[in-house]
Amino acid sequence: MAVFTPPAFALIVSVAMLLAVYIFRPAGRLDRAVRRDRRRVLRRFRPKPVPDGITMRPQDSLSPAEVFRLMEIVGMVPAERRAVADFTATLLDLNRRGLVALSQTAGEDLLRGDGMRAAPRRDLDPKKLRRHEQILIAMLKHASGPAASVQLSAFYDSFTRFPVLSQRKTDAFRRSVDKLLKRRGMIARANVGERKFPYLLGRRVWVLTQKGEQSAAYWKTYYRNVCNRPFVDSYRPNTADQKRFAVEINRILVDAAACGCAARAAESLQREYIFDPLELWHDGQYFSTMTESRTAFSGTNGGEAYFFLPLRDFEAAVAIAVERGMPQK
């Protein structure tokens, strides 16, 4: 065009093309479409009937991120939590297990969402963690630099400074969860045939297996009960179920965070059982402070957002990397 047309015309056309690329970002749109397509999961099986009264955690040893993936596939995770719920639940699970400390800067109000810090344990051996947990720990350490802990607002700043690296990390996190579920026999790769460009390279998609459908059915029933009627018939002192439930209740809100219903589960537990939150979550755990506040939790979108307000910067950073949107704060 520069050779066979007048220079002024070539310049105008070139500027117009550059503006079109900048405004419409076809490469970015294509990248997002391909990434979404690779996360598609087909459902070809029906689960067997599940008992209605499930009040104990399904015994499949799934991590919160794996629970999120199953619930995402069956459409149980609310749309506003799909970008962040698996990351938040994994962070809270590491906190529950004493591997990552979550603390507030002195003088900061917890419910303002400012001043939250995350500190991986110094003697933490990454080899003992699942792959997606290792990735999350690496993300925290990258943001903290030489410091022992990172303020979550700095975590957000790190993600906005290194958007490509952040996207790769979040993609790797979710791929590793898929691989875990594949090893468990809950999802499998399947060829769905030829499709039109730009999906030619992504025609092999995930399929939820019969085992995966059955596990998802148990988790759906379990959390429907947790959010509405978390009553254990044999919840009596000195019984085996009572002791087991006392242990499991430490995990209930973490798994509920993966399903996008932690606020509803907390409200339901407080309504059904009378307990001191510090009996269940010690003062180094995130949920001890949130339940101690006696906030009127709600199952609405606002209630869930309010429940995770102290993790606002963490979730905003993850959402940017997952969705590849423009930084917003």
Disulfide bonds with the S-S distance in Angstrom:
none
